[in-house]
Amino acid sequence: MAADLLRDLPDIPVQPVEDPVLAAAGISLSVLRLDLVHPVISGNKWFKLKYNLARARETGRNCLLTFGGSWSNHLHALAFAGAEFGFRTTGIVRGELPDPLNACLQDARNAGMHLSGISRHDYGRRHDPALIADLEDQHGPFHLIPEGGANIEGVRGCSEIPVLYPQADFDLVCLACGTGTTLAGMATTSKVPLMGFQVLKGQGYLAGTVRGMIRTHGLTERSPWSVDDTFHFGGYARVSPQLMHFLTEFQARHGIPLEPVYSAKLLYGIFALAKKRDIFPQNSRILAIHGGGLQGLRGYF
Ligand SMILES: *Cc1c(COP(=O)(O)O)cnc(C)c1O
């Protein structure tokens, strides 16, 4: 039974992207298509859930509880993972539940997730043991998975991402960052330098968060890593006409679907830095991690 807990991965393509902008800058780019890991439990969320499900099984908890915004990829993936592997799931949603539910939350409910909206104020207390204790009184015992899958099990799962591509073929690996869990996990195993593209606004905060995650869990960094905090487009889930134009053009030209919250900001950032010429060394071979999350597109089109 436990054998099916997110162990079997299909082959994940490393897809080259031929583009005149990159060619002019002397850069080669490929995309690791983690969006193809699973039809629903997609991208880095698969890796973050893997050891969380195992942990819940080990500790005999058959309910998983998590937190997320109303378009959370994490909440969406967790609802499906719970249904597939026999866990009850509860999603604590920031703010009132929209009525009718949006497509993301409707999917989660259809997968059997119990949804509960809490005030933004209470949502801000999501790490507070008193709030967790209240939730335990209301919902019974559960295995808690923090927002975005940002715990040690999540970090551990993400540390397995670098084995999916030939590391010797790349000089730099770029990825989009929300909580920074994926970057933290990858930094503990990667042989190639990493560059995270922060999708939330806030100068310089994420590097501290990632460093904190690595240290708190007693892990060691194996590769140099950095965070670019300039391609958030005004903040989490904010977009601009240029970003949406880039997304549409990129999909049409390269046949790789993007969504605006993470992957479009990542690729936009890579192209913008390539144009600047002085950031990536000449002849850099760059790999971009596609983090999945395409369900979120439905909030934009
Ligand atoms: C959740 C998510 C991320 C961010 O991952 P973190 O580990 O929270 O930094 C990036 N891309 C996509 C598509 C995601 O769904």
The ligand as an SDF file (V2000), in Angstrom:
LIG
                    3D

 15 15  0  0  0  0  0  0  0  0999 V2000
    4.4040   26.2400   -5.0370 C   0  0  0  0  0  0  0  0  0  0  0  0
    5.0440   26.5830   -6.3230 C   0  0  0  0  0  0  0  0  0  0  0  0
    6.3120   27.1880   -6.4010 C   0  0  0  0  0  0  0  0  0  0  0  0
    7.0430   27.6700   -5.1720 C   0  0  0  0  0  0  0  0  0  0  0  0
    7.6960   26.6920   -4.4490 O   0  0  0  0  0  0  0  0  0  0  0  0
    8.3500   27.0430   -3.0220 P   0  0  0  0  0  0  0  0  0  0  0  0
    8.9440   25.7760   -2.6170 O   0  0  0  0  0  0  0  0  0  0  0  0
    7.1870   27.4390   -2.1270 O   0  0  0  0  0  0  0  0  0  0  0  0
    9.2970   28.1400   -3.1760 O   0  0  0  0  0  0  0  0  0  0  0  0
    6.8720   27.3970   -7.6420 C   0  0  0  0  0  0  0  0  0  0  0  0
    6.2110   27.0740   -8.7710 N   0  0  0  0  0  0  0  0  0  0  0  0
    4.9790   26.5290   -8.7410 C   0  0  0  0  0  0  0  0  0  0  0  0
    4.2940   26.2590  -10.0110 C   0  0  0  0  0  0  0  0  0  0  0  0
    4.3590   26.2650   -7.5240 C   0  0  0  0  0  0  0  0  0  0  0  0
    3.1270   25.7350   -7.5140 O   0  0  0  0  0  0  0  0  0  0  0  0
  1  2  1  0
  2  3  1  0
  2 14  2  0
  3  4  1  0
  3 10  2  0
  4  5  1  0
  5  6  1  0
  6  7  2  0
  6  8  1  0
  6  9  1  0
 10 11  1  0
 11 12  2  0
 12 13  1  0
 12 14  1  0
 14 15  1  0
M  END
$$$$
